[in-house]
Amino acid sequence: MTARSILITGCSSGIGYTCAIGMQQRGWRVIATARKPEDIEMLEANGLEAVQLDYSDPASIAACAEKVLRLTDNKLGVLFNNGAFGQPGLVEDLTVDVLRNQFEANFFGWHDLTVRLLPAMHENGSGRIVQCSSVLGIMAAPYRGAYNASKFALEGLTDTLRLELHGSGIRVSAILPGPIRSRFTFHALNALRNNIDITGSRNHALYPKRIAELEAISDSKPAPPESPDEAKRNSGNSIVPQYRLGPEAVLYCLIHATESANPKPHYHVTYTTRMAALARRLLPDRWQEKLALRSS
């Protein structure tokens, strides 16, 4: 029997790597992507089929889609769009180029890859598209305007795509993680330092506190990629809702989104995301703003 196939993007570490290993362990044929050659080699050394993909490069996206369809004989079962980065900074300090780069990597690239793979799914009459969104796709937070905007846009596009594909056999889901143990904060801190003119900002005095907060939750030497068992062990077994979970929490949602006969439209991961979703439904706008300011 031919193994079910899934393309998972952004697999050099964190959510992508853990999900790639986890789905492979469940018998899926996993094609994992990364940007850097050394990460491609690492993925292959761990028994995964690996393809280079840079969401900000249209030629890379086209080459990836073509190779994946060739490898799967046009029968790719699932696309899990995951690779992304966060660009911190006050909205008024975001240049157009910085904002554009955020959208290229987190939104336009995802759309480009998705529409290149959709024709094969239509031809097969089935498929799953799973988008790794964020709690910041349903609730705004200070200093996160670029990332907020990209994820809010993703939420709207994903919901619309789900409606348009109704009845086609192609199911669309979004996974919305809150704080997840990964290299995300480490890379976000670098993006803040490299892409925001802090000293030239009218609000330059506000940034040291924000940088200190990011440093407090970011490892100076990011942990290596974790298998599902390693991630679960590192996460512990507390029954108390944890503020920050391991990447295996996203894997559990991906399994349901890909293997269930009735996948959910949205999967809320971590206590933070569940509370944010509840607040969006129940709280007046002004209360939501106060909650966002208190939790930022």
C-alpha positions, -999 to +999 in steps of 0.1 A: +000+000+000+013+035-009+021+055+022+001+087+028+022+117+019+026+150+036+047+181+028+058+199+060+076+233+056+100+249+080+115+217+094+149+228+106+138+229+142+108+234+165+073+226+153+083+216+118+109+191+128+089+175+156+059+172+133+080+157+105+095+130+127+061+124+144+042+119+112+070+097+098+067+075+129+029+071+122+037+057+087+034+088+066+057+096+038+071+129+049+087+155+026+103+181+048+116+215+037+143+238+050+161+269+036+197+261+044+218+233+029+231+222+063+195+218+075+186+197+044+215+175+053+204+172+089+168+162+078+182+136+054+205+122+081+174+117+102+157+096+075+134+123+060+130+132+023+141+169+022+135+197-003+149+232-002+123+259+002+125+296+008+091+312+011+105+346+001+118+333-032+092+326-059+117+305-079+123+283-048+086+279-042+080+268-079+109+244-078+097+229-045+062+224-057+074+208-089+097+184-071+071+174-045+045+167-072+071+146-091+081+127-060+045+119-051+033+113-087+009+142-084-007+125-054+004+146-024-021+141+004-014+169+028+003+203+028+013+217+062+024+253+058+045+260+089+077+278+082+076+314+094+093+340+115+083+369+138+093+405+132+089+425+165+089+463+165+064+491+170+042+497+140+055+532+134+091+518+133+083+492+106+096+503+072+076+491+042+104+467+032+105+451+067+067+447+066+069+433+031+095+408+041+073+396+069+044+390+045+066+373+019+077+347+044+045+343+064+017+349+038+025+354+001+049+324+000+023+302+017-003+312-008+020+307-037+029+271-026-007+263-018-021+273-052+007+254-070-003+222-052-041+225-052-046+214-089-032+180-081-055+177-050-085+187-072-075+161-098-074+134-070-106+147-054-091+148-020-065+164+002-058+184+033-043+218+038-032+227+073-020+262+081+001+269+112-014+302+123-010+317+158-028+332+188-016+364+173-039+358+143-069+363+166-056+388+191-033+418+186-004+426+209+019+455+211+053+453+194+040+425+172+022+444+145+040+429+115+035+393+127-001+401+138-009+415+104+005+384+086-014+360+108-046+380+107-044+379+069-037+342+070-067+335+091-090+354+067-075+337+036-077+302+052-113+306+063-122+318+028-104+289+012-122+264+034-156+278+023-146+278-014-134+242-012-165+229+006-177+197-011-145+193-031-130+166-009-102+190+001-103+199+038-087+230+053-077+236+089-057+261+109-037+253+140-032+283+163-004+278+188+003+301+216+038+301+233+057+270+220+092+260+231+112+265+199+138+288+183+111+313+173+119+338+200+156+336+194+151+344+157+125+372+166+151+388+188+176+388+160+150+403+136+143+431+161+179+440+164+187+437+127+156+453+111+144+480+134+162+513+138+159+514+176+182+543+183+165+564+156+130+556+169+110+583+187+102+556+212+137+542+216+134+543+254+107+516+252+128+490+235+152+479+263+124+465+284+110+446+254+144+432+245+149+421+281+116+403+280+125+385+248+159+376+262+143+362+293+124+336+273+150+330+246+179+306+250+213+321+240+221+288+224+188+273+210+181+237+219+186+212+191+155+199+172+134+175+192+117+142+183+082+138+197+095+117+225+122+142+234+097+171+232+073+153+255+100+145+280+113+181+280+077+194+284+071+174+315+037+159+326+021+186+346-017+185+345-018+222+352-024+243+320+011+253+309+018+288+296+045+274+272+042+239+257+065+219+236+062+214+198+046+180+203+014+198+213+011+210+177+018+175+164-012+161+182-034+186+164-018+179+131-025+142+135-062+149+140-063+175+112-048+150+087-062+116+099-097+124+113-127+120+090-140+152+103-111+176+110-118+208+129-116+242+112-095+256+140-072+240+166-063+261+196-030+251+212-020+262+247-040+277+275-031+312+261-048+306+228-079+290+242-084+319+266-078+344+237-104+326+215-128+327+244-122+364+250-129+372+214-163+355+217-173+368+251-156+401+260-164+436+248-137+452+226-124+475+254-120+445+277-101+427+250-078+456+247-071+457+284-064+420+284-040+424+255-021+452+272-019+433+305-006+401+288+019+418+265 
